[in-house]
Amino acid sequence: MPTPPDPSIAVNLAGLPLRSPVLAAAGTAGVLDELADVLDLTHLGAIVTKSITRSPREGNSFPRITWARAGMLNAIGLANPGLDAWLSNIAPRIAGVPTNVFCSVAGDSIEDYAAIAKAMDETKSVPMIELNVSCPNVHSGLEFGADPAALGELVAAVRMVVNHAKLFVKLSPITVGTPNSLVDLARVAVDAGADGLTLCNTVPAMGIDVHTRKPILSNTTGGLSGPAIHPIIVRLVHLVYTQFAKDAGVEIIAAGGVTRWEDAAEFILAGANAVQIGAGLFADPRLPIKINKGLAKWVAKQGKSNISDFVGAVDLSDLTS
């Protein structure tokens, strides 16, 4: 029989009970449960599916993923089977997955996002929807997550049609094209109806083959994930938590470079209620088991009964101004 995670790391995320604060990030566990071939899924608090779009997408041409020295570069291009295939082939299987299934939604327009989120919500098998707002708005060219007006309109439209699932918004760490901080954008998302925040998506980046002098990725640029971005996201989680989320009672899922239990613990101390693993699963699909064990030992050593006691508990008392 599989050994479940220690009860000391069970958490309640936006009212949803999770065995562990460790989640598989969108795009890393396949469309649903493909990760089950190499990992007992009961070790995960939840799986976040690949981002689903209204129509099927083949994604970018190859190569579209490569390793960087301190992480991974990818430009997958939102490859996915589309909403109709999701509804007919994927949704009926959710009940058989031995952990929570959160669904990621992407689109080029507000109408796309709303249609997909509404269909998922109506299945009543999806307890949480995560909006991937790092997609370019076809009307403005800016990412939804970088344009406060578009972000607020998008989240409000989705909130109107989502009646059962919790709604989290996954923001980009780079607020390209606007003078607004991530804290500003987080506030906009929540004011428009989001239940929580996922911080953050990948960092825009590029690799060049010095021998051919050509970009390594077919798309030229992609997103950097992995250990290289971890300290960046720790800071952003801390800023959003201390400047907005703590007082507003808004919960945060942190994503970015979790490859050790210490990385997950850092995120929690910075203000996260749960963490996602992305690139780390490509390097070691059994990483959640190791992180769960490390976190449970840490909680016990710190003399606490539950990991939630450490949310935002970074000790700043000895710092001078």
C-alpha angles and dihedrals in degrees: 000000000000116000110238121223116277111273089235090075097047110119140188110229114193089329095315117117113228126187089217137013088232116103133178107244122237113282096017100084097044125242092317128331106350088124089069088083089072106018136046098239093213086080090068125078087213145337119236108209127225111280108274120214130194094254128033116270128200091197129217123331120262136308091051102142132045140156122258121201092260102022145340135299119210139171101175093157097223094289107190141137096254132242099289093053090045091054095046102036109021110031095059089058097053094089090061095056110102095224139039117294117212117187126222118214128199135172149151096242141029089249090058094051094046094048093050095043092048092052092048093046091051091058086066088207094098114079095185137027120200116202113215099209096175089096121109115254107235090216099053106016090229122113111262088235093056097050113069095199094049092043093052092047092048097049092045091051092050092045089056092061101035109084105154110029127070113248121224124177119215109212131198118245090225116064094204118193099008136084090226125114124227088253090057092050093046089054091049091052094050095043087054092054111280115147093206148344137250112209115224151006122197125297115249108252145153140214128202128201102227092202097055094025088224130123111268094224120062089227090055093228132040143157126295117219134164135061094333092071099038098096090047092056093043088060093047093049089050092050095048092044097048098037099042124345100060096056093037093051091236119154124224134209110201123210129179133096102345105164100138135038088249090062091054091047090052091055092050092049088050091056109278122136093198138006136220127218117211121150090022091068090059090055096042120005090192093057094111090064091054093045093049091052093047093049093049091052090047092052091050094046091050089054097242130128099218137025092232087075088073099056106127091352098134107143111237096161098111097047118112125213 
